[in-house]
Amino acid sequence: MIDFDAASLLLQWAAGGLLFLWVTTRRREVSLGYGWLMRGTYLLMAGGAAYIGIFVIEPMAVRDIASVGVVLASGYALASSIIRRKAGVSGQVALAESRTERVAAMTGIEREAAQKDTNVREFDPRLDLIAPIIGFVGVVAAGLEAGGPAWLAVARFVVGAMFLGAVTDAMLLGHWYLVQPGLARGALLELVYWTGWLWVPEVVLLLVPVGMVSAINGT
């Protein structure tokens, strides 16, 4: 039987969510506010994982240290993004400028381009990779300590983290289109594809004995 706890769940969720945040931010299309929201949300989840792991349940050194690492790494990425906010997001700015030019060509109405500080470097999306890399170290460690066949537990924990992250990010990005009208569908479609691809191994791993079938029939 594979054991599971709240600290491992929250770390899974944070690691998977931050991984797919990078999948989105690397496109340089979604506005900065989306990254701030997601980093802040998953930072709190990782903080909850660390608190529960250290103070509530039996501590697990690698998992709990990884949770703290995720908090620090995502906090650093968040701070960097805020500091460099005046540089904007290159893809978003380029899209807005091209649409402004098309409207001006069709209507003759000139519109001032969005202000951006060219002296400030744009936020580097690669910073969003640090936290999930640290997080998945803790996820693997939690899987190894969960009991049952080690390969099965680790596979379930890792795939589960990715599936949770893809689903959650797709849902939140879908709602972000209300905040950023005109955002191209590519970013959301990429997360939807990942969700579809991860759904298959997620279900298969849950069916491997001892799995969901065993839980239903009592064996």
N, C-alpha and C positions, 0 to 999 in steps of 0.2 A: 504494500500500500504506500502511495506517495503522499507525504504530508504537505500541507500548504498553509501559509500564514499571511496576515495583512501586510507585514513589512515586505515580503517578497512580491506580493501583488502590486503594491504601490511602486516598488522599484521597477518591476516589469513595465508597468504602465508609463512611468516617466521615461525609461530608456527607449521604449518603442516609439512613444510620442515625439521625443526629441530627435530620434533618427529620421522620422518622416517629416519633421519640421525642416531638417536639412534638405531633404528631397525637394521640398517646396522652395526654401529660401535660395537654393543654389540657382534657381531659374531667374532670380532677380526681377520678378514680376509683381509679387504681392507687396503691399505697402508695409512700412515698418511696424505699424500698430499690430499687425497680425503676429509678427515675431515676438513683440513685447508680451502680448497676451499669452501666447503658447509657452514661452520660456518661463514666465511668471507662474503659470498654472502647473507646469511640470516641476518647477523648482519647489513649489509647495508640496507636491506629491512626494518628491524625493526626500524633502525634509520630514514629512510624515513617516516615510519608511525608516529613516534614521532614528527618529524618536521612538517609534514602536519597537524597532529591533534592539535598541540599546536599553530602553527603560521599561518596556512593557512585557516583552516575551524574552525567551532565552537568547542572549546575544549570539550573533554569528559574525565573526570578525571581518571576513572579506566582504560579505554582503553589506554590512553596516558602514564600513569604511568607503565602499563604493557609493553608497547612498549619499554620504557626506561629500564625496568627490563630485557627484552629479550636481549637488546644490552649488558648490563652488564654481564648477565649470559653466553651468548654465547661468549663474549669476554674473560671471565674467563676460559671457557672450551678451547678456542683456545690457550690462553697463556699457560695453563697447558699442552696441547698436544705438543706445541713447546718446552717447557722446558724439557719434558720427552721424546723427540724424539729419543734420543740415545738408549732407551730401546727397540725401535722397536714395532712391533705388533706381539704378540705371535703366532697367527694362521698363519699369513703370513710367519714368520720365520720358523715355524715348517714345513709348506708345502714346502718351498724352500729347507730346509735341507733334507727332505725325498726324494725329486726329485733328489737332488745332489747325494745322496747315491745310488739311483736306477741307475743313469747314470754311476756312478763309478763302480757299480757291473757288468753292461753290457759291458762297454768299457774299464775298467781299468784306466780311466782318472780321476785322483783326482783333486778336485776343492776345494779351500779354502772356508769355510763357511762364510756367511755374518757376519760382525762385529756387535756386540751389547754390550752395557754396562750393565752388570748384577748388578751393584751397583745402578742403577737408576730404580725406580719403573715404570712399564708400565702405560700409561694414563688410567684412570678409565672411561669407557664409561658411567657410571651412571651420570657423570657431564653433559652429553648431554641431560639429562632429565629435568634439572632445567629450562632451557630457555623455552621449549615448555609448561611446566606446568604453568609458569607465563604467557606465551602468550595466552593460552586458557582461562585464567581468563579474559583477556582483550577481547577476541573474544566473550565470553558469554555476557560480559557487553555491547559490541557493538550491539549484537543481541537484547538484552533487550531494547536498546534505538532506535532500527531501526523502530519501529512502526509495525502495524499489529498484528496478534496473536503472543504472546510472545513465545509460544512453537515452532511455525513454524519458526519464525525468528532465534531463537537460534539454532534449529536443522539445518537449512540451513547454518548458519554461521559455526557451528562446523563441520558438515559433509563436507561442501565446503572446509574448511581449510585442513582437512585430505585428501580429494581427490586431491586438488592442490599439497599438499606436496608429496603424493605418486607418482603422475604423474611426477612431476618435478624431484624428486630424482631418479626415475626409468630411466628417460631420461638421466640424467647426469651420473648415475652409468653405464649405458649402454655404454656411450662414454669413461668411465674410463678404460674399458677393453683394449683400445688402449694404455693406459699409463702403465697398469699393466697386461701384457700378462700372461696367465696361471691362472688367478683368477677364482676360481670355480664359477659355474653358480648359486649356491644356493642363494647368496645375491641378485642377480638381480631377480631371480624367486620369491623370497619372496615379493619384491616390486610389481612385476607384479600381483601376487595373490591379494595383498592388493588393487591395483588399480581396479581389476575386482570386488572384493567384495564391494568396496565403490561406484562403478559406479551405482549400483542398487538404494541404498537409495538416492544418489545425484539426479538421474533423477526423482524418485518418489516424492521427496520433491519439486522439481521445477514444478511438474505438479499439486500439491495441490493448489486449488484456494485461493487467487488470484495468478496464476502462469503463466507458458508459454502458456498454452492453452488460458487463458484469454487475454494475451497480443496479441496473434495471431488473435483471433476473435473479439477483441475490447471490451470485457466485463470487 
